[in-house]
Amino acid sequence: MVKALLSLTRPANLVTAIADVLAGMAIAGYFLIPNPPPAAVGLLALATVGLYGGGVVFNDVFDAELDAVERPERAIPSGAVSKNAAIGLGVGLLAVGIGASFLVNPTAGLLAIAITVASLVYDRFGKHHNWLGPVNMGLCRGLNLLLGVSIIPEQVLPWAWVGLVPIAYIAAITMISRGEVHGGSVTTLRSAGLLYALVIGCVAALAQQRQQLGTAFPFLILFGYYIFPPLWRAVREPIGQNIGLAVRAGVLSLIVMNAAWVAAFASFPLALLVFCLLPLSRLLAKMFAVT
């Protein structure tokens, strides 16, 4: 029962959400402050786990009937977890996420509410729209990055536009994932590849602007190494299995992208610490579903 409940939260993905928040903190300049207080870091890490976990739990709640046909092995359609228990878990996680955010500051709390609304809109409505779905899903990640920035509230508005980068990246992954069950479109996959390249270019440009390109470059190379080969295999043979692997690689590689952000705005050692979250996420991905 416990493992089934955990599976609803996509534990491997929760690690990537923590990496988002750490990247946002780096963008805000938090790690450049002498002896920054650690409590806010822990609270925002807890908040993003609650918000992301609650969002994906409700994704499975709303998809229960469809999963009974396409993915009957999942926790709710298999009967391992009742729908009511899943709803209770989702509500509890979202409440923890919002509560922990408000303990940091009101700006973080308001962003947590925005993330909750965006994720529930995606779960119930957005995913069914060709263009709104990917943008809606990307918005959740963009706001999550800004949740990290909100550790210094006055930095949110100046850096709000940076949230467009994860929006583009997650939109690309969401476009790819549409073919995970029945196979995908080569045109869609190639368009996603262009968005991937645009994201790498944006992070590189910001790193260069901050004279930190040399520090971020190794992580950007690794980022491309992790995301492009699975995508290319899916382009060559757009069957469900290849597309699923491309989606999984894209989601887990968020950690590498976030390490590049940290390298551009903080330091190489701290970026390396964020990168070290990848093995943990990959280990959890072997135990629980990612998509």
Backbone as CSV, one residue per row, in Angstrom:
resi,resn,N_x,N_y,N_z,CA_x,CA_y,CA_z,C_x,C_y,C_z
1,MET,0.840,-1.212,0.000,0.000,0.000,0.000,0.873,1.259,0.000
2,VAL,1.932,1.250,0.846,2.803,2.423,0.926,3.505,2.660,-0.409
3,LYS,4.014,1.576,-1.010,4.703,1.727,-2.292,3.734,2.212,-3.366
4,ALA,2.494,1.727,-3.315,1.500,2.156,-4.301,1.196,3.646,-4.146
5,LEU,1.089,4.105,-2.898,0.852,5.534,-2.667,2.036,6.357,-3.147
6,LEU,3.243,5.881,-2.854,4.441,6.588,-3.311,4.497,6.665,-4.831
7,SER,4.061,5.585,-5.493,4.119,5.563,-6.954,3.273,6.667,-7.571
8,LEU,2.211,7.062,-6.878,1.352,8.127,-7.383,2.073,9.468,-7.422
9,THR,3.087,9.635,-6.570,3.784,10.926,-6.484,4.956,11.022,-7.449
10,ARG,5.292,9.940,-8.173,6.444,9.911,-9.087,7.717,10.362,-8.351
11,PRO,8.217,9.549,-7.407,9.358,9.967,-6.571,10.572,10.463,-7.348
12,ALA,10.877,9.835,-8.491,12.037,10.298,-9.268,11.847,11.734,-9.731
13,ASN,10.618,12.093,-10.058,10.320,13.450,-10.525,10.385,14.460,-9.390
14,LEU,10.083,14.015,-8.168,10.144,14.917,-7.024,11.568,15.456,-6.834
15,VAL,12.552,14.613,-7.127,13.943,15.048,-7.004,14.227,16.160,-8.015
16,THR,13.660,16.040,-9.209,13.874,17.087,-10.220,13.212,18.394,-9.791
17,ALA,12.098,18.304,-9.069,11.422,19.514,-8.594,12.290,20.233,-7.558
18,ILE,12.959,19.467,-6.693,13.872,20.075,-5.723,15.013,20.774,-6.456
19,ALA,15.513,20.150,-7.526,16.578,20.778,-8.320,16.103,22.086,-8.933
20,ASP,14.828,22.154,-9.363,14.255,23.406,-9.880,14.381,24.531,-8.853
21,VAL,13.988,24.215,-7.636,13.973,25.227,-6.573,15.394,25.674,-6.238
22,LEU,16.335,24.736,-6.209,17.727,25.103,-5.942,18.265,26.014,-7.045
23,ALA,17.884,25.721,-8.289,18.299,26.582,-9.400,17.711,27.976,-9.242
24,GLY,16.451,28.054,-8.840,15.829,29.356,-8.620,16.522,30.150,-7.530
25,MET,16.930,29.465,-6.472,17.661,30.144,-5.397,18.975,30.714,-5.906
26,ALA,19.647,29.936,-6.765,20.910,30.421,-7.339,20.679,31.655,-8.203
27,ILE,19.616,31.630,-9.002,19.294,32.776,-9.854,19.026,34.020,-9.011
28,ALA,18.372,33.833,-7.867,18.077,34.960,-6.978,19.329,35.511,-6.310
29,GLY,20.423,34.753,-6.328,21.645,35.184,-5.663,21.741,34.752,-4.216
30,TYR,20.874,33.825,-3.800,20.820,33.404,-2.396,22.127,32.769,-1.938
31,PHE,22.748,31.974,-2.810,23.947,31.248,-2.403,25.195,32.125,-2.402
32,LEU,25.045,33.364,-2.856,26.166,34.304,-2.806,26.136,35.143,-1.530
33,ILE,25.076,35.004,-0.745,24.957,35.718,0.525,25.856,35.022,1.556
34,PRO,26.665,35.754,2.289,27.482,35.120,3.331,26.614,34.463,4.403
35,ASN,26.861,33.181,4.653,26.140,32.418,5.683,24.619,32.543,5.556
36,PRO,24.038,32.153,4.409,22.582,32.259,4.261,21.868,31.309,5.211
37,PRO,20.750,31.734,5.797,20.016,30.859,6.717,19.445,29.650,5.976
38,PRO,19.667,28.433,6.492,19.269,27.227,5.761,17.787,26.858,5.865
39,ALA,17.070,27.420,6.841,15.692,26.980,7.077,14.810,27.170,5.847
40,ALA,14.964,28.314,5.176,14.129,28.594,4.006,14.396,27.591,2.888
41,VAL,15.636,27.126,2.760,15.965,26.129,1.739,15.188,24.841,1.995
42,GLY,15.193,24.398,3.240,14.467,23.182,3.584,12.971,23.316,3.392
43,LEU,12.427,24.476,3.767,10.987,24.689,3.629,10.560,24.701,2.163
44,LEU,11.351,25.351,1.304,10.990,25.397,-0.112,11.182,24.035,-0.779
45,ALA,12.163,23.260,-0.310,12.315,21.897,-0.820,11.095,21.065,-0.438
46,LEU,10.654,21.197,0.813,9.438,20.494,1.250,8.231,20.976,0.457
47,ALA,8.160,22.282,0.222,7.024,22.854,-0.503,6.927,22.290,-1.914
48,THR,8.053,22.236,-2.623,7.995,21.773,-4.010,7.671,20.289,-4.077
49,VAL,8.126,19.514,-3.093,7.750,18.091,-3.040,6.241,17.956,-2.869
50,GLY,5.673,18.758,-1.975,4.225,18.705,-1.768,3.448,19.143,-2.990
51,LEU,3.880,20.232,-3.604,3.159,20.770,-4.762,3.255,19.846,-5.966
52,TYR,4.464,19.379,-6.269,4.628,18.493,-7.423,3.937,17.160,-7.155
53,GLY,4.163,16.607,-5.943,3.539,15.333,-5.612,2.024,15.405,-5.679
54,GLY,1.452,16.453,-5.101,-0.001,16.604,-5.147,-0.517,16.748,-6.557
55,GLY,0.216,17.493,-7.380,-0.211,17.674,-8.769,-0.250,16.380,-9.552
56,VAL,0.785,15.547,-9.408,0.794,14.306,-10.195,-0.173,13.268,-9.627
57,VAL,-0.427,13.340,-8.316,-1.457,12.449,-7.753,-2.811,12.748,-8.393
58,PHE,-3.147,14.032,-8.489,-4.428,14.386,-9.109,-4.441,14.082,-10.603
59,ASN,-3.280,14.068,-11.232,-3.209,13.645,-12.626,-3.739,12.215,-12.766
60,ASP,-3.313,11.340,-11.854,-3.776,9.950,-11.898,-5.237,9.820,-11.464
61,VAL,-5.666,10.680,-10.565,-7.078,10.662,-10.152,-7.979,10.976,-11.340
62,PHE,-7.654,12.041,-12.069,-8.477,12.434,-13.206,-8.355,11.460,-14.380
63,ASP,-7.230,10.731,-14.445,-6.999,9.807,-15.556,-7.374,8.368,-15.231
64,ALA,-8.010,8.146,-14.090,-8.242,6.773,-13.629,-8.972,5.921,-14.662
65,GLU,-10.012,6.482,-15.289,-10.792,5.694,-16.258,-9.967,5.401,-17.507
66,LEU,-9.217,6.398,-17.987,-8.375,6.190,-19.161,-7.249,5.205,-18.862
67,ASP,-6.650,5.320,-17.669,-5.574,4.406,-17.293,-6.073,2.969,-17.155
68,ALA,-7.346,2.810,-16.811,-7.901,1.465,-16.714,-7.830,0.742,-18.051
69,VAL,-7.808,1.521,-19.146,-7.709,0.950,-20.487,-6.262,0.904,-20.965
70,GLU,-5.540,2.033,-20.810,-4.202,2.152,-21.387,-3.083,1.731,-20.449
71,ARG,-3.260,1.942,-19.133,-2.221,1.593,-18.160,-2.865,0.932,-16.941
72,PRO,-3.442,-0.243,-17.118,-4.174,-0.889,-16.020,-3.302,-1.285,-14.834
73,GLU,-1.977,-1.280,-15.023,-1.077,-1.662,-13.929,-0.878,-0.538,-12.920
74,ARG,-1.330,0.662,-13.227,-1.121,1.787,-12.315,-1.946,1.624,-11.035
75,ALA,-1.564,2.394,-10.016,-2.062,2.159,-8.666,-3.581,2.222,-8.540
76,ILE,-4.218,3.234,-9.149,-5.664,3.383,-8.981,-6.442,2.346,-9.795
77,PRO,-6.208,2.210,-11.106,-6.991,1.212,-11.852,-6.715,-0.223,-11.423
78,SER,-5.524,-0.498,-10.882,-5.215,-1.858,-10.436,-5.890,-2.190,-9.111
79,GLY,-6.396,-1.165,-8.421,-7.045,-1.372,-7.131,-6.095,-1.304,-5.950
80,ALA,-4.809,-1.038,-6.194,-3.843,-0.955,-5.094,-4.118,0.249,-4.201
81,VAL,-4.671,1.315,-4.802,-5.045,2.514,-4.057,-6.432,2.933,-4.510
82,SER,-7.327,3.212,-3.572,-8.666,3.672,-3.952,-8.589,5.117,-4.414
83,LYS,-9.582,5.517,-5.198,-9.593,6.901,-5.683,-9.730,7.873,-4.518
84,ASN,-10.529,7.532,-3.512,-10.692,8.427,-2.365,-9.385,8.598,-1.601
85,ALA,-8.638,7.503,-1.452,-7.344,7.593,-0.762,-6.383,8.463,-1.560
86,ALA,-6.407,8.337,-2.880,-5.546,9.150,-3.731,-5.917,10.628,-3.617
87,ILE,-7.211,10.917,-3.591,-7.652,12.308,-3.451,-7.170,12.884,-2.114
88,GLY,-7.295,12.095,-1.055,-6.827,12.539,0.255,-5.337,12.818,0.265
89,LEU,-4.576,11.937,-0.386,-3.130,12.136,-0.472,-2.803,13.405,-1.247
90,GLY,-3.492,13.598,-2.379,-3.239,14.775,-3.202,-3.544,16.070,-2.469
91,VAL,-4.678,16.112,-1.796,-5.057,17.311,-1.039,-4.044,17.582,0.060
92,GLY,-3.636,16.524,0.770,-2.669,16.687,1.848,-1.337,17.224,1.360
93,LEU,-0.855,16.688,0.235,0.428,17.138,-0.309,0.367,18.594,-0.755
94,LEU,-0.709,18.964,-1.430,-0.848,20.354,-1.866,-0.931,21.302,-0.671
95,ALA,-1.618,20.876,0.370,-1.726,21.707,1.574,-0.355,21.898,2.224
96,VAL,0.436,20.824,2.275,1.796,20.926,2.820,2.631,21.889,1.976
97,GLY,2.499,21.774,0.655,3.263,22.635,-0.238,2.935,24.102,-0.049
98,ILE,1.648,24.420,0.030,1.238,25.813,0.214,1.627,26.314,1.604
99,GLY,1.395,25.479,2.616,1.720,25.889,3.986,3.198,26.156,4.182
100,ALA,4.050,25.260,3.670,5.499,25.440,3.813,5.974,26.694,3.083
101,SER,5.351,26.990,1.948,5.728,28.179,1.189,5.403,29.459,1.951
102,PHE,4.227,29.508,2.553,3.857,30.703,3.321,4.746,30.886,4.550
103,LEU,5.308,29.789,5.070,6.232,29.910,6.194,7.523,30.603,5.775
104,VAL,7.843,30.562,4.477,9.041,31.249,3.973,8.759,32.732,3.812
105,ASN,7.743,33.060,3.027,7.310,34.455,2.878,6.019,34.470,2.055
106,PRO,5.263,35.578,2.082,3.996,35.632,1.346,4.153,35.452,-0.166
107,THR,5.252,35.943,-0.740,5.467,35.785,-2.183,5.561,34.309,-2.553
108,ALA,6.316,33.545,-1.764,6.429,32.107,-2.009,5.066,31.437,-1.863
109,GLY,4.298,31.875,-0.890,2.970,31.291,-0.693,2.051,31.530,-1.873
110,LEU,2.068,32.752,-2.397,1.225,33.066,-3.555,1.670,32.273,-4.787
111,LEU,2.979,32.099,-4.944,3.468,31.285,-6.060,3.029,29.831,-5.898
112,ALA,3.014,29.345,-4.659,2.569,27.970,-4.407,1.098,27.793,-4.794
113,ILE,0.297,28.790,-4.484,-1.119,28.733,-4.884,-1.231,28.730,-6.405
114,ALA,-0.421,29.557,-7.066,-0.444,29.603,-8.533,-0.028,28.262,-9.130
115,ILE,0.977,27.610,-8.532,1.408,26.293,-9.003,0.286,25.278,-8.831
116,THR,-0.391,25.338,-7.687,-1.499,24.415,-7.423,-2.601,24.578,-8.463
117,VAL,-2.973,25.823,-8.719,-4.034,26.081,-9.707,-3.598,25.604,-11.091
118,ALA,-2.357,25.944,-11.489,-1.868,25.563,-12.818,-1.824,24.049,-12.985
119,SER,-1.404,23.338,-11.941,-1.306,21.879,-12.046,-2.687,21.228,-12.113
120,LEU,-3.625,21.727,-11.332,-4.978,21.147,-11.361,-5.688,21.457,-12.679
121,VAL,-5.464,22.650,-13.210,-6.040,22.987,-14.517,-5.469,22.058,-15.584
122,TYR,-4.166,21.803,-15.509,-3.564,20.869,-16.471,-4.159,19.468,-16.313
123,ASP,-4.225,18.987,-15.084,-4.714,17.628,-14.832,-6.131,17.424,-15.352
124,ARG,-6.962,18.437,-15.156,-8.381,18.266,-15.501,-8.690,18.684,-16.935
125,PHE,-8.054,19.763,-17.412,-8.436,20.301,-18.714,-7.273,20.421,-19.703
126,GLY,-6.158,20.991,-19.245,-5.086,21.377,-20.151,-4.526,20.253,-20.982
127,LYS,-4.368,19.079,-20.391,-3.719,17.973,-21.098,-4.488,17.531,-22.340
128,HIS,-5.745,17.899,-22.415,-6.577,17.475,-23.554,-6.494,18.446,-24.727
129,HIS,-5.725,19.529,-24.595,-5.602,20.524,-25.666,-4.220,20.429,-26.302
130,ASN,-4.174,20.472,-27.623,-2.916,20.279,-28.349,-1.864,21.322,-28.006
131,TRP,-2.271,22.601,-27.936,-1.276,23.653,-27.672,-1.298,24.114,-26.222
132,LEU,-2.489,24.127,-25.604,-2.598,24.585,-24.223,-1.925,23.604,-23.260
133,GLY,-2.053,22.310,-23.538,-1.506,21.303,-22.637,-0.014,21.458,-22.396
134,PRO,0.816,21.461,-23.451,2.258,21.623,-23.230,2.621,22.934,-22.537
135,VAL,1.951,24.032,-22.919,2.245,25.326,-22.294,1.828,25.307,-20.826
136,ASN,0.670,24.723,-20.545,0.155,24.637,-19.184,1.107,23.827,-18.295
137,MET,1.572,22.694,-18.818,2.497,21.866,-18.052,3.819,22.598,-17.835
138,GLY,4.285,23.282,-18.874,5.512,24.056,-18.742,5.377,25.163,-17.721
139,LEU,4.192,25.771,-17.652,3.949,26.847,-16.692,4.164,26.358,-15.261
140,CYS,3.769,25.126,-14.991,3.959,24.568,-13.644,5.438,24.560,-13.277
141,ARG,6.290,24.154,-14.221,7.732,24.117,-13.957,8.330,25.523,-13.906
142,GLY,7.853,26.408,-14.757,8.339,27.775,-14.721,8.050,28.430,-13.381
143,LEU,6.839,28.224,-12.880,6.477,28.766,-11.572,7.280,28.103,-10.461
144,ASN,7.603,26.822,-10.641,8.402,26.123,-9.635,9.812,26.704,-9.553
145,LEU,10.378,27.069,-10.703,11.673,27.737,-10.710,11.582,29.068,-9.960
146,LEU,10.512,29.806,-10.211,10.322,31.091,-9.533,10.042,30.912,-8.039
147,LEU,9.506,29.749,-7.666,9.335,29.462,-6.239,10.691,29.482,-5.549
148,GLY,11.706,28.952,-6.220,13.052,29.026,-5.671,13.568,30.450,-5.623
149,VAL,13.294,31.222,-6.676,13.727,32.634,-6.712,13.086,33.419,-5.568
150,SER,11.873,33.025,-5.174,11.133,33.774,-4.150,11.771,33.710,-2.774
151,ILE,12.842,32.950,-2.616,13.546,32.946,-1.335,14.067,34.350,-1.029
152,ILE,14.291,35.142,-2.101,14.544,36.586,-1.963,13.421,37.267,-2.744
153,PRO,12.332,37.627,-2.098,11.104,38.050,-2.796,11.298,39.146,-3.838
154,GLU,12.180,40.104,-3.557,12.353,41.215,-4.489,13.042,40.805,-5.784
155,GLN,13.540,39.586,-5.860,14.177,39.116,-7.086,13.194,38.436,-8.051
156,VAL,11.967,38.205,-7.604,11.008,37.463,-8.439,10.658,38.234,-9.709
157,LEU,10.289,39.501,-9.572,9.896,40.273,-10.760,11.044,40.463,-11.749
158,PRO,12.257,40.831,-11.300,13.343,40.985,-12.275,13.677,39.707,-13.033
159,TRP,13.464,38.556,-12.407,13.831,37.288,-13.046,12.621,36.470,-13.498
160,ALA,11.444,37.058,-13.467,10.238,36.304,-13.839,10.325,35.737,-15.252
161,TRP,10.964,36.466,-16.167,11.042,36.032,-17.566,11.833,34.738,-17.725
162,VAL,12.722,34.447,-16.770,13.521,33.221,-16.857,12.620,31.986,-16.775
163,GLY,11.441,32.152,-16.180,10.486,31.045,-16.126,10.052,30.561,-17.492
164,LEU,10.276,31.376,-18.542,9.922,30.957,-19.900,10.796,29.802,-20.388
165,VAL,12.012,29.689,-19.850,12.920,28.632,-20.314,12.397,27.246,-19.930
166,PRO,12.077,26.976,-18.651,11.482,25.665,-18.351,10.122,25.468,-18.996
167,ILE,9.390,26.554,-19.241,8.112,26.407,-19.946,8.358,25.803,-21.327
168,ALA,9.356,26.342,-22.039,9.677,25.820,-23.374,10.155,24.375,-23.300
169,TYR,10.985,24.082,-22.311,11.545,22.737,-22.204,10.464,21.702,-21.866
170,ILE,9.646,22.005,-20.889,8.598,21.059,-20.490,7.525,20.955,-21.565
171,ALA,7.270,22.047,-22.267,6.340,21.981,-23.393,6.845,20.982,-24.422
172,ALA,8.166,20.992,-24.654,8.752,20.040,-25.607,8.546,18.602,-25.136
173,ILE,8.816,18.342,-23.852,8.637,16.994,-23.315,7.176,16.561,-23.395
174,THR,6.277,17.485,-23.082,4.843,17.165,-23.125,4.401,16.852,-24.550
175,MET,4.938,17.592,-25.521,4.642,17.293,-26.931,5.099,15.879,-27.288
176,ILE,6.294,15.522,-26.836,6.821,14.185,-27.114,5.936,13.117,-26.484
177,SER,5.514,13.358,-25.241,4.796,12.334,-24.472,3.440,11.984,-25.063
178,ARG,2.900,12.842,-25.941,1.593,12.553,-26.542,1.601,11.221,-27.312
179,GLY,2.790,10.800,-27.774,2.861,9.559,-28.542,3.336,8.369,-27.749
180,GLU,3.322,8.492,-26.425,3.916,7.449,-25.590,3.147,6.130,-25.659
181,VAL,1.867,6.201,-25.866,1.057,4.977,-25.889,0.909,4.428,-27.305
182,HIS,0.560,5.289,-28.257,0.230,4.814,-29.602,1.271,5.154,-30.662
183,GLY,2.393,5.752,-30.249,3.387,6.179,-31.236,3.214,7.647,-31.548
184,GLY,4.293,8.267,-32.063,4.258,9.709,-32.234,4.523,10.197,-33.632
185,SER,4.507,11.505,-33.776,4.727,12.172,-35.051,6.179,12.627,-35.147
186,VAL,6.816,12.325,-36.259,8.203,12.733,-36.467,8.310,14.257,-36.462
187,THR,7.335,14.925,-37.044,7.345,16.396,-37.065,7.309,16.963,-35.657
188,THR,6.461,16.393,-34.813,6.373,16.838,-33.422,7.683,16.601,-32.694
189,LEU,8.286,15.444,-32.918,9.541,15.113,-32.258,10.660,16.069,-32.684
190,ARG,10.696,16.390,-33.964,11.720,17.319,-34.444,11.488,18.726,-33.893
191,SER,10.231,19.119,-33.785,9.921,20.432,-33.193,10.377,20.476,-31.737
192,ALA,10.181,19.371,-31.037,10.641,19.293,-29.642,12.160,19.425,-29.579
193,GLY,12.855,18.820,-30.542,14.309,18.932,-30.592,14.762,20.367,-30.773
194,LEU,14.040,21.132,-31.577,14.366,22.550,-31.760,14.173,23.334,-30.460
195,LEU,13.122,22.991,-29.721,12.901,23.643,-28.430,14.015,23.290,-27.456
196,TYR,14.465,22.032,-27.481,15.601,21.631,-26.643,16.818,22.511,-26.942
197,ALA,17.114,22.662,-28.233,18.274,23.458,-28.642,18.120,24.916,-28.203
198,LEU,16.901,25.446,-28.306,16.633,26.818,-27.887,16.888,26.989,-26.393
199,VAL,16.482,26.011,-25.605,16.677,26.066,-24.159,18.169,26.079,-23.825
200,ILE,18.923,25.187,-24.457,20.369,25.148,-24.208,21.005,26.482,-24.595
201,GLY,20.567,27.045,-25.718,21.098,28.321,-26.161,20.799,29.442,-25.187
202,CYS,19.590,29.441,-24.611,19.210,30.483,-23.655,20.056,30.410,-22.387
203,VAL,20.234,29.193,-21.846,21.035,29.041,-20.633,22.485,29.446,-20.918
204,ALA,22.987,29.034,-22.086,24.363,29.387,-22.454,24.527,30.898,-22.588
205,ALA,23.537,31.560,-23.188,23.614,33.018,-23.367,23.630,33.744,-22.022
206,LEU,22.793,33.287,-21.089,22.779,33.905,-19.764,24.096,33.666,-19.031
207,ALA,24.630,32.440,-19.179,25.916,32.134,-18.547,27.017,33.031,-19.116
208,GLN,26.988,33.231,-20.433,27.973,34.089,-21.078,27.835,35.535,-20.602
209,GLN,26.584,35.980,-20.467,26.331,37.342,-19.998,26.916,37.562,-18.600
210,ARG,26.898,36.509,-17.800,27.422,36.594,-16.434,28.894,36.176,-16.353
211,GLN,29.499,35.972,-17.529,30.897,35.545,-17.626,31.131,34.225,-16.889
212,GLN,30.146,33.341,-16.989,30.224,32.040,-16.329,30.023,30.891,-17.323
213,LEU,30.187,31.169,-18.608,29.945,30.129,-19.601,30.892,28.948,-19.413
214,GLY,32.144,29.232,-19.085,33.092,28.146,-18.871,32.678,27.238,-17.724
215,THR,32.068,27.818,-16.701,31.604,27.043,-15.551,30.379,26.210,-15.908
216,ALA,29.462,26.790,-16.694,28.219,26.106,-17.044,28.388,25.131,-18.208
217,PHE,29.416,25.340,-19.033,29.564,24.574,-20.273,29.572,23.052,-20.073
218,PRO,30.319,22.512,-19.089,30.300,21.051,-18.916,28.905,20.497,-18.662
219,PHE,28.105,21.246,-17.914,26.756,20.782,-17.603,25.836,20.882,-18.825
220,LEU,26.043,21.900,-19.647,25.254,22.029,-20.868,25.587,20.904,-21.845
221,ILE,26.862,20.523,-21.922,27.260,19.401,-22.774,26.612,18.111,-22.290
222,LEU,26.662,17.887,-20.981,26.028,16.691,-20.419,24.517,16.709,-20.644
223,PHE,23.928,17.881,-20.511,22.491,18.033,-20.740,22.124,17.574,-22.156
224,GLY,22.856,18.081,-23.139,22.605,17.671,-24.516,22.844,16.183,-24.721
225,TYR,23.884,15.655,-24.070,24.215,14.229,-24.196,23.081,13.343,-23.687
226,TYR,22.421,13.798,-22.625,21.357,12.988,-22.029,20.037,13.074,-22.797
227,ILE,19.752,14.228,-23.416,18.412,14.393,-23.999,18.336,14.106,-25.493
228,PHE,19.421,14.389,-26.235,19.299,14.277,-27.691,19.359,12.841,-28.239
229,PRO,20.240,11.956,-27.770,20.260,10.593,-28.321,18.927,9.842,-28.169
230,PRO,18.257,9.879,-26.986,16.946,9.205,-26.911,15.913,9.826,-27.843
231,LEU,15.980,11.157,-27.983,15.043,11.824,-28.885,15.311,11.408,-30.331
232,TRP,16.575,11.292,-30.710,16.924,10.903,-32.072,16.450,9.484,-32.375
233,ARG,16.582,8.592,-31.372,16.076,7.218,-31.572,14.570,7.233,-31.787
234,ALA,13.874,8.110,-31.070,12.420,8.214,-31.250,12.077,8.785,-32.621
235,VAL,12.886,9.729,-33.117,12.654,10.287,-34.449,12.834,9.202,-35.505
236,ARG,13.873,8.390,-35.348,14.147,7.325,-36.324,13.074,6.238,-36.289
237,GLU,12.553,5.955,-35.080,11.522,4.929,-34.942,10.534,5.400,-33.877
238,PRO,9.501,6.153,-34.299,8.597,6.792,-33.332,7.548,5.858,-32.737
239,ILE,8.020,4.780,-32.122,7.110,3.856,-31.452,6.994,4.235,-29.982
240,GLY,5.978,3.713,-29.319,5.706,4.087,-27.941,6.880,3.882,-27.004
241,GLN,7.592,2.761,-27.134,8.698,2.474,-26.230,9.810,3.516,-26.354
242,ASN,10.187,3.857,-27.580,11.240,4.853,-27.786,10.819,6.225,-27.290
243,ILE,9.558,6.557,-27.510,9.058,7.852,-27.059,9.038,7.909,-25.534
244,GLY,8.646,6.804,-24.904,8.667,6.753,-23.447,10.064,6.965,-22.886
245,LEU,11.063,6.375,-23.530,12.449,6.552,-23.082,12.912,7.994,-23.285
246,ALA,12.468,8.612,-24.386,12.823,10.015,-24.636,12.193,10.928,-23.582
247,VAL,10.957,10.638,-23.214,10.280,11.430,-22.188,10.981,11.270,-20.847
248,ARG,11.287,10.036,-20.505,11.972,9.763,-19.237,13.316,10.496,-19.184
249,ALA,14.076,10.436,-20.272,15.368,11.118,-20.313,15.185,12.624,-20.163
250,GLY,14.161,13.167,-20.818,13.910,14.599,-20.731,13.567,15.044,-19.325
251,VAL,12.724,14.269,-18.626,12.313,14.633,-17.272,13.492,14.564,-16.311
252,LEU,14.216,13.446,-16.314,15.313,13.278,-15.374,16.442,14.279,-15.643
253,SER,16.611,14.659,-16.908,17.692,15.581,-17.269,17.413,17.012,-16.840
254,LEU,16.210,17.260,-16.327,15.958,18.571,-15.724,16.988,18.882,-14.652
255,ILE,17.460,17.847,-13.972,18.461,18.044,-12.933,19.744,18.618,-13.535
256,VAL,20.114,18.127,-14.706,21.333,18.605,-15.357,21.152,20.051,-15.820
257,MET,19.974,20.369,-16.353,19.707,21.747,-16.739,19.771,22.664,-15.523
258,ASN,19.215,22.212,-14.412,19.252,23.027,-13.205,20.678,23.188,-12.687
259,ALA,21.498,22.150,-12.841,22.903,22.273,-12.461,23.583,23.341,-13.301
260,ALA,23.215,23.426,-14.583,23.775,24.468,-15.453,23.355,25.856,-14.973
261,TRP,22.090,26.001,-14.548,21.640,27.280,-13.983,22.487,27.660,-12.777
262,VAL,22.691,26.690,-11.886,23.461,26.961,-10.661,24.896,27.337,-11.012
263,ALA,25.474,26.665,-12.003,26.837,26.991,-12.435,26.904,28.409,-12.989
264,ALA,25.867,28.828,-13.680,25.852,30.166,-14.282,25.659,31.264,-13.251
265,PHE,24.954,30.960,-12.144,24.600,32.008,-11.184,25.255,31.861,-9.820
266,ALA,25.913,30.721,-9.567,26.520,30.527,-8.254,27.959,30.032,-8.403
267,SER,28.165,28.713,-8.347,29.528,28.189,-8.405,29.527,26.764,-8.942
268,PHE,30.671,26.329,-9.408,30.811,24.965,-9.925,30.586,23.912,-8.836
269,PRO,31.177,24.054,-7.633,30.938,23.031,-6.606,29.462,22.863,-6.258
270,LEU,28.743,23.975,-6.145,27.311,23.878,-5.831,26.549,23.244,-6.987
271,ALA,26.926,23.585,-8.221,26.302,22.964,-9.391,26.556,21.460,-9.398
272,LEU,27.753,21.063,-8.980,28.079,19.636,-8.925,27.222,18.920,-7.887
273,LEU,26.942,19.593,-6.775,26.063,19.007,-5.762,24.658,18.789,-6.327
274,VAL,24.151,19.764,-7.086,22.835,19.605,-7.714,22.870,18.454,-8.713
275,PHE,23.929,18.390,-9.501,24.075,17.307,-10.476,24.051,15.944,-9.792
276,CYS,24.573,15.864,-8.573,24.607,14.588,-7.844,23.215,14.098,-7.453
277,LEU,22.188,14.932,-7.644,20.816,14.463,-7.439,20.386,13.504,-8.555
278,LEU,21.087,13.551,-9.694,20.701,12.721,-10.838,20.766,11.222,-10.526
279,PRO,21.849,10.717,-9.910,21.854,9.287,-9.591,20.691,8.867,-8.689
280,LEU,20.340,9.728,-7.729,19.200,9.425,-6.862,17.918,9.344,-7.673
281,SER,17.717,10.317,-8.553,16.513,10.330,-9.382,16.462,9.101,-10.287
282,ARG,17.613,8.719,-10.855,17.656,7.546,-11.735,17.372,6.263,-10.960
283,LEU,17.875,6.200,-9.735,17.602,5.029,-8.902,16.104,4.912,-8.622
284,LEU,15.484,6.023,-8.275,14.039,6.010,-8.010,13.259,5.694,-9.276
285,ALA,13.795,6.102,-10.436,13.119,5.837,-11.718,13.089,4.346,-12.041
286,LYS,14.020,3.589,-11.459,14.018,2.132,-11.648,12.962,1.452,-10.782
287,MET,12.548,2.156,-9.738,11.588,1.587,-8.783,10.158,2.064,-9.027
288,PHE,10.031,3.279,-9.598,8.716,3.883,-9.798,8.616,4.467,-11.200
289,ALA,7.395,4.594,-11.695,7.171,5.186,-13.015,7.571,6.655,-13.005
290,VAL,8.055,7.127,-14.149,8.421,8.540,-14.319,7.306,9.295,-15.016
291,THR,6.676,8.665,-16.026,5.624,9.316,-16.808,4.254,8.821,-16.385
